[in-house]
């Protein structure tokens, strides 16, 4: 199984560090918004950075890329449809990020909605989905429509159930409070609340999640579920005839949920 460790950045970002399949001292990082904690992890572990994967253009995901490229010469990949720092090779849906130094390669999936060109990297039983899918939640719609975001979440939900999901932020506890407001009778959510509380109390990340778990607890992946639909309709005060309408209502509900 691929060995992946979190590097914490800012208040709640995760920079994921992937170890090479042949030599675990050769690593890649995903979404290095800040170079400093990456340099520290490399120095502490005697590691060599060979590759950088970026999911979208936001500074808390791409801000550390120029300094890391300059210092290490790592090859860097990012979304072909977004502005990226110099030296980042743009990739489109269906292309692959080849990381020969690590003996790994990842498929690129287009998952717009949070940003217009957001991509995910999928392979080796894992997916790096940036700010599109969070555990028990999803990203805000800064540059896309509800229809785009729902299609992107459907793309991710279609990955194999056992796929480990590496998201860009530690938002799980707050997301679960909202998920329970949407589905108060969902026992999978209640079980997960307990498990996450235990992990967080020990200072551990709640991530990675799995696609299988997200399909049971994440309201944004459950817009076709009758309980989620009726909950959204109660809040909207009207019938929501399509999954996109349900998604849009749940998303705007979350935007103001405290
Ligand atoms: Zn973002």
Boltz pocket constraint, residues with backbone or C-beta under 6 A from the ligand:
constraints:
  - pocket:
      binder: B
      contacts: [[A, 56], [A, 58], [A, 61], [A, 114], [A, 131]]
      max_distance: 6.0
